[in-house]
Every structure is written in structure tokens, then in C-alpha cells.
Amino acid sequence: MSDSDRLSRFLKTKVRGAGRQFEEAKQAFSAARREAASGGSGSPVKLVCRRYAEKRAVRLDAEGRPVCYAAGHADCEGCVEDIKAGCIETWE
């Protein structure tokens, strides 16, 4: 097997893994948003906080924002935009 074949296989594997992780995160945030909108307590959503660069498990409020959200803070605003788009970094 040539080096280019190995590289191609490696990249395909990594892209598939990233795609799966993206879909899992998207589904988790959609479920959490529905829970928050219905007033349910819901499970905490696992995200990587941009503001403090740490892993967090947080609940979303009725507007789909993490309870740690700080209005006007650039990192928090970006996090909320990503949550709404369904593409925020999560952790297991």
C-alpha cells in the first residue's frame, strides 16, 4: 500500500469521525433546546466553554442559551450562535 493510499484512508476515517461527532452534538443540542422550550429540566448539555476554555455540562435556558451565558461577551455570543446553528464543540 502506498503512502498516498494510507494518507487517503487516514483522512477519510478522521472526516467520518468528525461527521459523526458533529451529528451527535447537533442532536444533543436540538434535544436540549426542545427540553428547555417545553420547560423541562432536561439533561445538561456538554460543551467546551469558549470564555473559560473548559469542559462544562450546562443546561440551556428557555431561549436556548447556556445558563452561564453573559450578554455582550464575544465568546458567549459566539457560543449561542453555534448552539443555534447546531455546531458547537462537545466532549464525551
HTML snippet that shows the backbone in 3Dmol.js (N, CA, C, O; Angstrom):
<script src="https://3Dmol.org/build/3Dmol-min.js"></script>
<div id="view" style="width:600px;height:400px;position:relative"></div>
<script>
const pdb = `
ATOM      1  N   MET A   1       0.853  -1.178   0.000  1.00  0.00           N
ATOM      2  CA  MET A   1       0.000   0.000   0.000  1.00  0.00           C
ATOM      3  C   MET A   1       0.895   1.236   0.000  1.00  0.00           C
ATOM      4  O   MET A   1       1.855   1.322   0.766  1.00  0.00           O
ATOM      5  N   SER A   2       0.576   2.168  -0.849  1.00  0.00           N
ATOM      6  CA  SER A   2       1.412   3.361  -0.976  1.00  0.00           C
ATOM      7  C   SER A   2       1.107   4.362   0.140  1.00  0.00           C
ATOM      8  O   SER A   2       0.085   4.268   0.820  1.00  0.00           O
ATOM      9  N   ASP A   3       2.005   5.307   0.307  1.00  0.00           N
ATOM     10  CA  ASP A   3       1.824   6.345   1.319  1.00  0.00           C
ATOM     11  C   ASP A   3       0.583   7.170   1.047  1.00  0.00           C
ATOM     12  O   ASP A   3      -0.126   7.550   1.979  1.00  0.00           O
ATOM     13  N   SER A   4       0.310   7.454  -0.229  1.00  0.00           N
ATOM     14  CA  SER A   4      -0.874   8.264  -0.557  1.00  0.00           C
ATOM     15  C   SER A   4      -2.164   7.510  -0.237  1.00  0.00           C
ATOM     16  O   SER A   4      -3.154   8.122   0.165  1.00  0.00           O
ATOM     17  N   ASP A   5      -2.161   6.168  -0.413  1.00  0.00           N
ATOM     18  CA  ASP A   5      -3.341   5.368  -0.060  1.00  0.00           C
ATOM     19  C   ASP A   5      -3.574   5.393   1.452  1.00  0.00           C
ATOM     20  O   ASP A   5      -4.706   5.522   1.919  1.00  0.00           O
ATOM     21  N   ARG A   6      -2.485   5.269   2.198  1.00  0.00           N
ATOM     22  CA  ARG A   6      -2.602   5.305   3.664  1.00  0.00           C
ATOM     23  C   ARG A   6      -3.082   6.663   4.140  1.00  0.00           C
ATOM     24  O   ARG A   6      -3.926   6.748   5.031  1.00  0.00           O
ATOM     25  N   LEU A   7      -2.552   7.716   3.555  1.00  0.00           N
ATOM     26  CA  LEU A   7      -2.973   9.064   3.920  1.00  0.00           C
ATOM     27  C   LEU A   7      -4.442   9.281   3.580  1.00  0.00           C
ATOM     28  O   LEU A   7      -5.191   9.851   4.373  1.00  0.00           O
ATOM     29  N   SER A   8      -4.843   8.832   2.417  1.00  0.00           N
ATOM     30  CA  SER A   8      -6.237   8.963   1.995  1.00  0.00           C
ATOM     31  C   SER A   8      -7.164   8.218   2.955  1.00  0.00           C
ATOM     32  O   SER A   8      -8.202   8.747   3.351  1.00  0.00           O
ATOM     33  N   ARG A   9      -6.796   6.999   3.328  1.00  0.00           N
ATOM     34  CA  ARG A   9      -7.609   6.202   4.259  1.00  0.00           C
ATOM     35  C   ARG A   9      -7.672   6.878   5.631  1.00  0.00           C
ATOM     36  O   ARG A   9      -8.732   6.934   6.253  1.00  0.00           O
ATOM     37  N   PHE A  10      -6.542   7.385   6.091  1.00  0.00           N
ATOM     38  CA  PHE A  10      -6.487   8.083   7.378  1.00  0.00           C
ATOM     39  C   PHE A  10      -7.407   9.306   7.375  1.00  0.00           C
ATOM     40  O   PHE A  10      -8.173   9.518   8.315  1.00  0.00           O
ATOM     41  N   LEU A  11      -7.325  10.106   6.311  1.00  0.00           N
ATOM     42  CA  LEU A  11      -8.160  11.308   6.223  1.00  0.00           C
ATOM     43  C   LEU A  11      -9.637  10.958   6.149  1.00  0.00           C
ATOM     44  O   LEU A  11     -10.454  11.628   6.781  1.00  0.00           O
ATOM     45  N   LYS A  12      -9.997   9.941   5.405  1.00  0.00           N
ATOM     46  CA  LYS A  12     -11.399   9.522   5.314  1.00  0.00           C
ATOM     47  C   LYS A  12     -11.918   9.102   6.681  1.00  0.00           C
ATOM     48  O   LYS A  12     -13.038   9.445   7.059  1.00  0.00           O
ATOM     49  N   THR A  13     -11.105   8.361   7.417  1.00  0.00           N
ATOM     50  CA  THR A  13     -11.500   7.915   8.760  1.00  0.00           C
ATOM     51  C   THR A  13     -11.728   9.108   9.682  1.00  0.00           C
ATOM     52  O   THR A  13     -12.713   9.145  10.419  1.00  0.00           O
ATOM     53  N   LYS A  14     -10.832  10.071   9.646  1.00  0.00           N
ATOM     54  CA  LYS A  14     -10.950  11.256  10.503  1.00  0.00           C
ATOM     55  C   LYS A  14     -12.164  12.102  10.129  1.00  0.00           C
ATOM     56  O   LYS A  14     -12.862  12.612  11.005  1.00  0.00           O
ATOM     57  N   VAL A  15     -12.414  12.249   8.834  1.00  0.00           N
ATOM     58  CA  VAL A  15     -13.567  13.037   8.383  1.00  0.00           C
ATOM     59  C   VAL A  15     -14.869  12.351   8.791  1.00  0.00           C
ATOM     60  O   VAL A  15     -15.803  13.018   9.235  1.00  0.00           O
ATOM     61  N   ARG A  16     -14.940  11.033   8.646  1.00  0.00           N
ATOM     62  CA  ARG A  16     -16.143  10.304   9.071  1.00  0.00           C
ATOM     63  C   ARG A  16     -16.370  10.468  10.572  1.00  0.00           C
ATOM     64  O   ARG A  16     -17.498  10.689  11.014  1.00  0.00           O
ATOM     65  N   GLY A  17     -15.303  10.362  11.349  1.00  0.00           N
ATOM     66  CA  GLY A  17     -15.411  10.525  12.803  1.00  0.00           C
ATOM     67  C   GLY A  17     -15.892  11.914  13.178  1.00  0.00           C
ATOM     68  O   GLY A  17     -16.732  12.068  14.065  1.00  0.00           O
ATOM     69  N   ALA A  18     -15.362  12.923  12.506  1.00  0.00           N
ATOM     70  CA  ALA A  18     -15.782  14.302  12.770  1.00  0.00           C
ATOM     71  C   ALA A  18     -17.244  14.486  12.388  1.00  0.00           C
ATOM     72  O   ALA A  18     -17.985  15.176  13.087  1.00  0.00           O
ATOM     73  N   GLY A  19     -17.659  13.882  11.301  1.00  0.00           N
ATOM     74  CA  GLY A  19     -19.057  13.970  10.881  1.00  0.00           C
ATOM     75  C   GLY A  19     -19.989  13.335  11.895  1.00  0.00           C
ATOM     76  O   GLY A  19     -21.052  13.880  12.191  1.00  0.00           O
ATOM     77  N   ARG A  20     -19.599  12.187  12.429  1.00  0.00           N
ATOM     78  CA  ARG A  20     -20.410  11.524  13.462  1.00  0.00           C
ATOM     79  C   ARG A  20     -20.493  12.389  14.716  1.00  0.00           C
ATOM     80  O   ARG A  20     -21.564  12.542  15.304  1.00  0.00           O
ATOM     81  N   GLN A  21     -19.358  12.953  15.120  1.00  0.00           N
ATOM     82  CA  GLN A  21     -19.348  13.797  16.314  1.00  0.00           C
ATOM     83  C   GLN A  21     -20.223  15.028  16.105  1.00  0.00           C
ATOM     84  O   GLN A  21     -20.941  15.444  17.015  1.00  0.00           O
ATOM     85  N   PHE A  22     -20.167  15.604  14.924  1.00  0.00           N
ATOM     86  CA  PHE A  22     -20.998  16.766  14.613  1.00  0.00           C
ATOM     87  C   PHE A  22     -22.476  16.409  14.717  1.00  0.00           C
ATOM     88  O   PHE A  22     -23.247  17.154  15.322  1.00  0.00           O
ATOM     89  N   GLU A  23     -22.880  15.291  14.142  1.00  0.00           N
ATOM     90  CA  GLU A  23     -24.287  14.882  14.186  1.00  0.00           C
ATOM     91  C   GLU A  23     -24.738  14.602  15.620  1.00  0.00           C
ATOM     92  O   GLU A  23     -25.850  14.968  16.000  1.00  0.00           O
ATOM     93  N   GLU A  24     -23.884  13.955  16.417  1.00  0.00           N
ATOM     94  CA  GLU A  24     -24.228  13.690  17.815  1.00  0.00           C
ATOM     95  C   GLU A  24     -24.426  14.995  18.578  1.00  0.00           C
ATOM     96  O   GLU A  24     -25.374  15.127  19.352  1.00  0.00           O
ATOM     97  N   ALA A  25     -23.540  15.947  18.362  1.00  0.00           N
ATOM     98  CA  ALA A  25     -23.656  17.240  19.034  1.00  0.00           C
ATOM     99  C   ALA A  25     -24.913  17.967  18.587  1.00  0.00           C
ATOM    100  O   ALA A  25     -25.617  18.555  19.407  1.00  0.00           O
ATOM    101  N   LYS A  26     -25.193  17.932  17.311  1.00  0.00           N
ATOM    102  CA  LYS A  26     -26.377  18.592  16.761  1.00  0.00           C
ATOM    103  C   LYS A  26     -27.650  18.002  17.376  1.00  0.00           C
ATOM    104  O   LYS A  26     -28.556  18.743  17.758  1.00  0.00           O
ATOM    105  N   GLN A  27     -27.717  16.681  17.469  1.00  0.00           N
ATOM    106  CA  GLN A  27     -28.882  16.032  18.063  1.00  0.00           C
ATOM    107  C   GLN A  27     -29.003  16.341  19.545  1.00  0.00           C
ATOM    108  O   GLN A  27     -30.109  16.559  20.041  1.00  0.00           O
ATOM    109  N   ALA A  28     -27.887  16.361  20.259  1.00  0.00           N
ATOM    110  CA  ALA A  28     -27.913  16.657  21.695  1.00  0.00           C
ATOM    111  C   ALA A  28     -28.409  18.074  21.949  1.00  0.00           C
ATOM    112  O   ALA A  28     -29.209  18.298  22.857  1.00  0.00           O
ATOM    113  N   PHE A  29     -27.942  19.025  21.157  1.00  0.00           N
ATOM    114  CA  PHE A  29     -28.373  20.401  21.347  1.00  0.00           C
ATOM    115  C   PHE A  29     -29.817  20.603  20.937  1.00  0.00           C
ATOM    116  O   PHE A  29     -30.535  21.378  21.570  1.00  0.00           O
ATOM    117  N   SER A  30     -30.254  19.925  19.896  1.00  0.00           N
ATOM    118  CA  SER A  30     -31.659  20.028  19.496  1.00  0.00           C
ATOM    119  C   SER A  30     -32.562  19.483  20.598  1.00  0.00           C
ATOM    120  O   SER A  30     -33.589  20.080  20.922  1.00  0.00           O
ATOM    121  N   ALA A  31     -32.177  18.359  21.163  1.00  0.00           N
ATOM    122  CA  ALA A  31     -32.964  17.769  22.244  1.00  0.00           C
ATOM    123  C   ALA A  31     -32.979  18.687  23.470  1.00  0.00           C
ATOM    124  O   ALA A  31     -34.020  18.866  24.102  1.00  0.00           O
ATOM    125  N   ALA A  32     -31.839  19.260  23.798  1.00  0.00           N
ATOM    126  CA  ALA A  32     -31.763  20.157  24.954  1.00  0.00           C
ATOM    127  C   ALA A  32     -32.588  21.419  24.717  1.00  0.00           C
ATOM    128  O   ALA A  32     -33.242  21.915  25.634  1.00  0.00           O
ATOM    129  N   ARG A  33     -32.561  21.932  23.504  1.00  0.00           N
ATOM    130  CA  ARG A  33     -33.342  23.124  23.178  1.00  0.00           C
ATOM    131  C   ARG A  33     -34.841  22.832  23.303  1.00  0.00           C
ATOM    132  O   ARG A  33     -35.599  23.647  23.828  1.00  0.00           O
ATOM    133  N   ARG A  34     -35.255  21.661  22.815  1.00  0.00           N
ATOM    134  CA  ARG A  34     -36.672  21.277  22.945  1.00  0.00           C
ATOM    135  C   ARG A  34     -37.069  21.152  24.410  1.00  0.00           C
ATOM    136  O   ARG A  34     -38.144  21.601  24.809  1.00  0.00           O
ATOM    137  N   GLU A  35     -36.195  20.539  25.211  1.00  0.00           N
ATOM    138  CA  GLU A  35     -36.460  20.394  26.650  1.00  0.00           C
ATOM    139  C   GLU A  35     -36.599  21.758  27.308  1.00  0.00           C
ATOM    140  O   GLU A  35     -37.516  21.984  28.098  1.00  0.00           O
ATOM    141  N   ALA A  36     -35.693  22.658  26.983  1.00  0.00           N
ATOM    142  CA  ALA A  36     -35.719  23.994  27.586  1.00  0.00           C
ATOM    143  C   ALA A  36     -36.979  24.744  27.162  1.00  0.00           C
ATOM    144  O   ALA A  36     -37.603  25.427  27.975  1.00  0.00           O
ATOM    145  N   ALA A  37     -37.347  24.617  25.906  1.00  0.00           N
ATOM    146  CA  ALA A  37     -38.525  25.321  25.407  1.00  0.00           C
ATOM    147  C   ALA A  37     -39.807  24.786  26.033  1.00  0.00           C
ATOM    148  O   ALA A  37     -40.773  25.527  26.212  1.00  0.00           O
ATOM    149  N   SER A  38     -39.812  23.496  26.365  1.00  0.00           N
ATOM    150  CA  SER A  38     -41.011  22.916  26.960  1.00  0.00           C
ATOM    151  C   SER A  38     -41.030  23.076  28.476  1.00  0.00           C
ATOM    152  O   SER A  38     -41.974  22.639  29.134  1.00  0.00           O
ATOM    153  N   GLY A  39     -40.015  23.687  29.021  1.00  0.00           N
ATOM    154  CA  GLY A  39     -39.967  23.913  30.460  1.00  0.00           C
ATOM    155  C   GLY A  39     -39.422  22.739  31.240  1.00  0.00           C
ATOM    156  O   GLY A  39     -39.359  22.796  32.468  1.00  0.00           O
ATOM    157  N   GLY A  40     -39.022  21.665  30.555  1.00  0.00           N
ATOM    158  CA  GLY A  40     -38.468  20.508  31.234  1.00  0.00           C
ATOM    159  C   GLY A  40     -37.073  20.804  31.753  1.00  0.00           C
ATOM    160  O   GLY A  40     -36.365  21.670  31.239  1.00  0.00           O
ATOM    161  N   SER A  41     -36.699  20.066  32.777  1.00  0.00           N
ATOM    162  CA  SER A  41     -35.372  20.302  33.344  1.00  0.00           C
ATOM    163  C   SER A  41     -34.281  19.821  32.404  1.00  0.00           C
ATOM    164  O   SER A  41     -33.223  20.442  32.309  1.00  0.00           O
ATOM    165  N   GLY A  42     -34.530  18.723  31.711  1.00  0.00           N
ATOM    166  CA  GLY A  42     -33.580  18.228  30.714  1.00  0.00           C
ATOM    167  C   GLY A  42     -32.240  17.847  31.301  1.00  0.00           C
ATOM    168  O   GLY A  42     -31.926  18.163  32.449  1.00  0.00           O
ATOM    169  N   SER A  43     -31.472  17.173  30.501  1.00  0.00           N
ATOM    170  CA  SER A  43     -30.122  16.791  30.903  1.00  0.00           C
ATOM    171  C   SER A  43     -29.168  17.918  30.570  1.00  0.00           C
ATOM    172  O   SER A  43     -29.401  18.674  29.626  1.00  0.00           O
ATOM    173  N   PRO A  44     -28.108  18.037  31.328  1.00  0.00           N
ATOM    174  CA  PRO A  44     -27.114  19.060  30.982  1.00  0.00           C
ATOM    175  C   PRO A  44     -26.512  18.779  29.608  1.00  0.00           C
ATOM    176  O   PRO A  44     -26.369  17.624  29.209  1.00  0.00           O
ATOM    177  N   VAL A  45     -26.171  19.818  28.906  1.00  0.00           N
ATOM    178  CA  VAL A  45     -25.517  19.711  27.614  1.00  0.00           C
ATOM    179  C   VAL A  45     -24.024  19.862  27.845  1.00  0.00           C
ATOM    180  O   VAL A  45     -23.582  20.774  28.543  1.00  0.00           O
ATOM    181  N   LYS A  46     -23.256  18.969  27.259  1.00  0.00           N
ATOM    182  CA  LYS A  46     -21.800  19.013  27.416  1.00  0.00           C
ATOM    183  C   LYS A  46     -21.227  19.870  26.307  1.00  0.00           C
ATOM    184  O   LYS A  46     -21.398  19.564  25.127  1.00  0.00           O
ATOM    185  N   LEU A  47     -20.547  20.945  26.682  1.00  0.00           N
ATOM    186  CA  LEU A  47     -19.927  21.814  25.690  1.00  0.00           C
ATOM    187  C   LEU A  47     -18.556  22.254  26.155  1.00  0.00           C
ATOM    188  O   LEU A  47     -18.211  22.125  27.330  1.00  0.00           O
ATOM    189  N   VAL A  48     -17.787  22.771  25.227  1.00  0.00           N
ATOM    190  CA  VAL A  48     -16.477  23.332  25.552  1.00  0.00           C
ATOM    191  C   VAL A  48     -16.668  24.844  25.600  1.00  0.00           C
ATOM    192  O   VAL A  48     -16.927  25.482  24.580  1.00  0.00           O
ATOM    193  N   CYS A  49     -16.535  25.404  26.797  1.00  0.00           N
ATOM    194  CA  CYS A  49     -16.759  26.834  27.013  1.00  0.00           C
ATOM    195  C   CYS A  49     -15.640  27.640  26.362  1.00  0.00           C
ATOM    196  O   CYS A  49     -14.460  27.430  26.642  1.00  0.00           O
ATOM    197  N   ARG A  50     -16.028  28.560  25.495  1.00  0.00           N
ATOM    198  CA  ARG A  50     -15.032  29.409  24.830  1.00  0.00           C
ATOM    199  C   ARG A  50     -14.475  30.452  25.781  1.00  0.00           C
ATOM    200  O   ARG A  50     -13.297  30.803  25.715  1.00  0.00           O
ATOM    201  N   ARG A  51     -15.320  30.937  26.657  1.00  0.00           N
ATOM    202  CA  ARG A  51     -14.909  32.027  27.551  1.00  0.00           C
ATOM    203  C   ARG A  51     -13.819  31.585  28.519  1.00  0.00           C
ATOM    204  O   ARG A  51     -12.829  32.287  28.722  1.00  0.00           O
ATOM    205  N   TYR A  52     -14.015  30.413  29.110  1.00  0.00           N
ATOM    206  CA  TYR A  52     -13.061  29.933  30.107  1.00  0.00           C
ATOM    207  C   TYR A  52     -12.222  28.753  29.625  1.00  0.00           C
ATOM    208  O   TYR A  52     -11.421  28.209  30.385  1.00  0.00           O
ATOM    209  N   ALA A  53     -12.402  28.357  28.367  1.00  0.00           N
ATOM    210  CA  ALA A  53     -11.641  27.249  27.769  1.00  0.00           C
ATOM    211  C   ALA A  53     -11.645  26.021  28.670  1.00  0.00           C
ATOM    212  O   ALA A  53     -10.597  25.489  29.038  1.00  0.00           O
ATOM    213  N   GLU A  54     -12.865  25.584  29.017  1.00  0.00           N
ATOM    214  CA  GLU A  54     -13.000  24.395  29.844  1.00  0.00           C
ATOM    215  C   GLU A  54     -14.224  23.597  29.424  1.00  0.00           C
ATOM    216  O   GLU A  54     -15.140  24.119  28.787  1.00  0.00           O
ATOM    217  N   LYS A  55     -14.221  22.324  29.791  1.00  0.00           N
ATOM    218  CA  LYS A  55     -15.358  21.457  29.512  1.00  0.00           C
ATOM    219  C   LYS A  55     -16.425  21.732  30.562  1.00  0.00           C
ATOM    220  O   LYS A  55     -16.129  21.817  31.754  1.00  0.00           O
ATOM    221  N   ARG A  56     -17.672  21.870  30.109  1.00  0.00           N
ATOM    222  CA  ARG A  56     -18.781  22.149  31.030  1.00  0.00           C
ATOM    223  C   ARG A  56     -20.006  21.346  30.659  1.00  0.00           C
ATOM    224  O   ARG A  56     -20.247  21.055  29.488  1.00  0.00           O
ATOM    225  N   ALA A  57     -20.766  20.997  31.658  1.00  0.00           N
ATOM    226  CA  ALA A  57     -22.090  20.423  31.452  1.00  0.00           C
ATOM    227  C   ALA A  57     -23.068  21.473  31.963  1.00  0.00           C
ATOM    228  O   ALA A  57     -23.137  21.729  33.165  1.00  0.00           O
ATOM    229  N   VAL A  58     -23.820  22.078  31.056  1.00  0.00           N
ATOM    230  CA  VAL A  58     -24.741  23.157  31.425  1.00  0.00           C
ATOM    231  C   VAL A  58     -26.127  22.896  30.867  1.00  0.00           C
ATOM    232  O   VAL A  58     -26.294  22.168  29.889  1.00  0.00           O
ATOM    233  N   ARG A  59     -27.102  23.490  31.494  1.00  0.00           N
ATOM    234  CA  ARG A  59     -28.468  23.435  30.990  1.00  0.00           C
ATOM    235  C   ARG A  59     -28.702  24.665  30.130  1.00  0.00           C
ATOM    236  O   ARG A  59     -28.062  25.701  30.314  1.00  0.00           O
ATOM    237  N   LEU A  60     -29.625  24.537  29.192  1.00  0.00           N
ATOM    238  CA  LEU A  60     -29.996  25.671  28.354  1.00  0.00           C
ATOM    239  C   LEU A  60     -31.248  26.318  28.938  1.00  0.00           C
ATOM    240  O   LEU A  60     -32.139  25.632  29.438  1.00  0.00           O
ATOM    241  N   ASP A  61     -31.304  27.651  28.866  1.00  0.00           N
ATOM    242  CA  ASP A  61     -32.489  28.353  29.354  1.00  0.00           C
ATOM    243  C   ASP A  61     -33.593  28.280  28.295  1.00  0.00           C
ATOM    244  O   ASP A  61     -33.422  27.630  27.263  1.00  0.00           O
ATOM    245  N   ALA A  62     -34.710  28.937  28.546  1.00  0.00           N
ATOM    246  CA  ALA A  62     -35.866  28.888  27.645  1.00  0.00           C
ATOM    247  C   ALA A  62     -35.548  29.447  26.256  1.00  0.00           C
ATOM    248  O   ALA A  62     -36.238  29.120  25.291  1.00  0.00           O
ATOM    249  N   GLU A  63     -34.526  30.275  26.145  1.00  0.00           N
ATOM    250  CA  GLU A  63     -34.148  30.840  24.845  1.00  0.00           C
ATOM    251  C   GLU A  63     -33.017  30.066  24.177  1.00  0.00           C
ATOM    252  O   GLU A  63     -32.484  30.512  23.161  1.00  0.00           O
ATOM    253  N   GLY A  64     -32.643  28.912  24.731  1.00  0.00           N
ATOM    254  CA  GLY A  64     -31.609  28.086  24.133  1.00  0.00           C
ATOM    255  C   GLY A  64     -30.198  28.536  24.425  1.00  0.00           C
ATOM    256  O   GLY A  64     -29.268  28.162  23.709  1.00  0.00           O
ATOM    257  N   ARG A  65     -30.019  29.337  25.469  1.00  0.00           N
ATOM    258  CA  ARG A  65     -28.680  29.802  25.851  1.00  0.00           C
ATOM    259  C   ARG A  65     -28.218  29.027  27.081  1.00  0.00           C
ATOM    260  O   ARG A  65     -29.036  28.668  27.928  1.00  0.00           O
ATOM    261  N   PRO A  66     -26.906  28.763  27.188  1.00  0.00           N
ATOM    262  CA  PRO A  66     -26.406  28.121  28.405  1.00  0.00           C
ATOM    263  C   PRO A  66     -26.667  29.030  29.609  1.00  0.00           C
ATOM    264  O   PRO A  66     -26.653  30.254  29.482  1.00  0.00           O
ATOM    265  N   VAL A  67     -26.901  28.433  30.759  1.00  0.00           N
ATOM    266  CA  VAL A  67     -27.182  29.248  31.944  1.00  0.00           C
ATOM    267  C   VAL A  67     -25.985  30.100  32.357  1.00  0.00           C
ATOM    268  O   VAL A  67     -26.144  31.047  33.126  1.00  0.00           O
ATOM    269  N   CYS A  68     -24.794  29.782  31.861  1.00  0.00           N
ATOM    270  CA  CYS A  68     -23.597  30.569  32.174  1.00  0.00           C
ATOM    271  C   CYS A  68     -23.416  31.741  31.198  1.00  0.00           C
ATOM    272  O   CYS A  68     -22.428  32.469  31.292  1.00  0.00           O
ATOM    273  N   TYR A  69     -24.338  31.927  30.282  1.00  0.00           N
ATOM    274  CA  TYR A  69     -24.261  32.955  29.244  1.00  0.00           C
ATOM    275  C   TYR A  69     -24.154  34.356  29.847  1.00  0.00           C
ATOM    276  O   TYR A  69     -24.888  34.700  30.773  1.00  0.00           O
ATOM    277  N   ALA A  70     -23.232  35.159  29.309  1.00  0.00           N
ATOM    278  CA  ALA A  70     -23.064  36.555  29.718  1.00  0.00           C
ATOM    279  C   ALA A  70     -23.342  37.431  28.495  1.00  0.00           C
ATOM    280  O   ALA A  70     -22.564  37.437  27.542  1.00  0.00           O
ATOM    281  N   ALA A  71     -24.443  38.163  28.525  1.00  0.00           N
ATOM    282  CA  ALA A  71     -24.841  39.005  27.396  1.00  0.00           C
ATOM    283  C   ALA A  71     -23.734  39.996  27.054  1.00  0.00           C
ATOM    284  O   ALA A  71     -23.156  40.626  27.940  1.00  0.00           O
ATOM    285  N   GLY A  72     -23.448  40.125  25.768  1.00  0.00           N
ATOM    286  CA  GLY A  72     -22.454  41.080  25.317  1.00  0.00           C
ATOM    287  C   GLY A  72     -21.032  40.560  25.280  1.00  0.00           C
ATOM    288  O   GLY A  72     -20.168  41.184  24.663  1.00  0.00           O
ATOM    289  N   HIS A  73     -20.763  39.426  25.927  1.00  0.00           N
ATOM    290  CA  HIS A  73     -19.407  38.865  25.907  1.00  0.00           C
ATOM    291  C   HIS A  73     -19.224  38.141  24.571  1.00  0.00           C
ATOM    292  O   HIS A  73     -20.036  37.290  24.208  1.00  0.00           O
ATOM    293  N   ALA A  74     -18.166  38.475  23.848  1.00  0.00           N
ATOM    294  CA  ALA A  74     -17.945  37.939  22.496  1.00  0.00           C
ATOM    295  C   ALA A  74     -17.924  36.410  22.468  1.00  0.00           C
ATOM    296  O   ALA A  74     -18.511  35.806  21.570  1.00  0.00           O
ATOM    297  N   ASP A  75     -17.262  35.780  23.428  1.00  0.00           N
ATOM    298  CA  ASP A  75     -17.194  34.321  23.452  1.00  0.00           C
ATOM    299  C   ASP A  75     -18.576  33.720  23.696  1.00  0.00           C
ATOM    300  O   ASP A  75     -18.944  32.733  23.059  1.00  0.00           O
ATOM    301  N   CYS A  76     -19.340  34.306  24.610  1.00  0.00           N
ATOM    302  CA  CYS A  76     -20.678  33.801  24.918  1.00  0.00           C
ATOM    303  C   CYS A  76     -21.625  33.995  23.732  1.00  0.00           C
ATOM    304  O   CYS A  76     -22.433  33.119  23.424  1.00  0.00           O
ATOM    305  N   GLU A  77     -21.518  35.137  23.077  1.00  0.00           N
ATOM    306  CA  GLU A  77     -22.359  35.400  21.907  1.00  0.00           C
ATOM    307  C   GLU A  77     -22.049  34.390  20.803  1.00  0.00           C
ATOM    308  O   GLU A  77     -22.962  33.869  20.163  1.00  0.00           O
ATOM    309  N   GLY A  78     -20.766  34.115  20.581  1.00  0.00           N
ATOM    310  CA  GLY A  78     -20.376  33.129  19.577  1.00  0.00           C
ATOM    311  C   GLY A  78     -20.860  31.735  19.923  1.00  0.00           C
ATOM    312  O   GLY A  78     -21.261  30.976  19.041  1.00  0.00           O
ATOM    313  N   CYS A  79     -20.824  31.395  21.201  1.00  0.00           N
ATOM    314  CA  CYS A  79     -21.306  30.099  21.663  1.00  0.00           C
ATOM    315  C   CYS A  79     -22.797  29.949  21.366  1.00  0.00           C
ATOM    316  O   CYS A  79     -23.228  28.914  20.859  1.00  0.00           O
ATOM    317  N   VAL A  80     -23.575  30.970  21.680  1.00  0.00           N
ATOM    318  CA  VAL A  80     -25.022  30.920  21.440  1.00  0.00           C
ATOM    319  C   VAL A  80     -25.307  30.799  19.944  1.00  0.00           C
ATOM    320  O   VAL A  80     -26.203  30.053  19.549  1.00  0.00           O
ATOM    321  N   GLU A  81     -24.570  31.514  19.116  1.00  0.00           N
ATOM    322  CA  GLU A  81     -24.750  31.407  17.662  1.00  0.00           C
ATOM    323  C   GLU A  81     -24.480  29.977  17.198  1.00  0.00           C
ATOM    324  O   GLU A  81     -25.216  29.439  16.371  1.00  0.00           O
ATOM    325  N   ASP A  82     -23.418  29.361  17.733  1.00  0.00           N
ATOM    326  CA  ASP A  82     -23.097  27.987  17.355  1.00  0.00           C
ATOM    327  C   ASP A  82     -24.145  27.007  17.860  1.00  0.00           C
ATOM    328  O   ASP A  82     -24.465  26.040  17.168  1.00  0.00           O
ATOM    329  N   ILE A  83     -24.685  27.237  19.049  1.00  0.00           N
ATOM    330  CA  ILE A  83     -25.739  26.371  19.572  1.00  0.00           C
ATOM    331  C   ILE A  83     -26.944  26.431  18.642  1.00  0.00           C
ATOM    332  O   ILE A  83     -27.512  25.396  18.292  1.00  0.00           O
ATOM    333  N   LYS A  84     -27.332  27.623  18.247  1.00  0.00           N
ATOM    334  CA  LYS A  84     -28.482  27.776  17.346  1.00  0.00           C
ATOM    335  C   LYS A  84     -28.216  27.126  15.994  1.00  0.00           C
ATOM    336  O   LYS A  84     -29.133  26.593  15.371  1.00  0.00           O
ATOM    337  N   ALA A  85     -26.964  27.167  15.538  1.00  0.00           N
ATOM    338  CA  ALA A  85     -26.601  26.537  14.264  1.00  0.00           C
ATOM    339  C   ALA A  85     -26.408  25.025  14.421  1.00  0.00           C
ATOM    340  O   ALA A  85     -26.347  24.295  13.432  1.00  0.00           O
ATOM    341  N   GLY A  86     -26.312  24.562  15.677  1.00  0.00           N
ATOM    342  CA  GLY A  86     -26.137  23.135  15.941  1.00  0.00           C
ATOM    343  C   GLY A  86     -24.727  22.638  15.697  1.00  0.00           C
ATOM    344  O   GLY A  86     -24.533  21.471  15.357  1.00  0.00           O
ATOM    345  N   CYS A  87     -23.732  23.510  15.866  1.00  0.00           N
ATOM    346  CA  CYS A  87     -22.350  23.087  15.554  1.00  0.00           C
ATOM    347  C   CYS A  87     -21.361  23.513  16.624  1.00  0.00           C
ATOM    348  O   CYS A  87     -20.307  24.064  16.305  1.00  0.00           O
ATOM    349  N   ILE A  88     -21.680  23.268  17.883  1.00  0.00           N
ATOM    350  CA  ILE A  88     -20.767  23.646  18.960  1.00  0.00           C
ATOM    351  C   ILE A  88     -19.903  22.449  19.357  1.00  0.00           C
ATOM    352  O   ILE A  88     -20.339  21.302  19.254  1.00  0.00           O
ATOM    353  N   GLU A  89     -18.695  22.715  19.804  1.00  0.00           N
ATOM    354  CA  GLU A  89     -17.790  21.644  20.201  1.00  0.00           C
ATOM    355  C   GLU A  89     -18.277  21.008  21.502  1.00  0.00           C
ATOM    356  O   GLU A  89     -18.576  21.704  22.472  1.00  0.00           O
ATOM    357  N   THR A  90     -18.353  19.677  21.510  1.00  0.00           N
ATOM    358  CA  THR A  90     -18.783  18.954  22.700  1.00  0.00           C
ATOM    359  C   THR A  90     -17.697  17.994  23.144  1.00  0.00           C
ATOM    360  O   THR A  90     -16.641  17.906  22.518  1.00  0.00           O
ATOM    361  N   TRP A  91     -17.955  17.282  24.212  1.00  0.00           N
ATOM    362  CA  TRP A  91     -16.997  16.321  24.748  1.00  0.00           C
ATOM    363  C   TRP A  91     -17.769  15.130  25.283  1.00  0.00           C
ATOM    364  O   TRP A  91     -18.969  15.218  25.542  1.00  0.00           O
ATOM    365  N   GLU A  92     -17.091  14.049  25.443  1.00  0.00           N
ATOM    366  CA  GLU A  92     -17.701  12.806  25.958  1.00  0.00           C
ATOM    367  C   GLU A  92     -17.214  12.519  27.349  1.00  0.00           C
ATOM    368  O   GLU A  92     -17.611  11.520  27.949  1.00  0.00           O
TER     369      GLU A  92
END
`;
const viewer = $3Dmol.createViewer("view");
viewer.addModel(pdb, "pdb");
viewer.setStyle({}, {cartoon: {color: "spectrum"}});
viewer.zoomTo();
viewer.render();
</script>
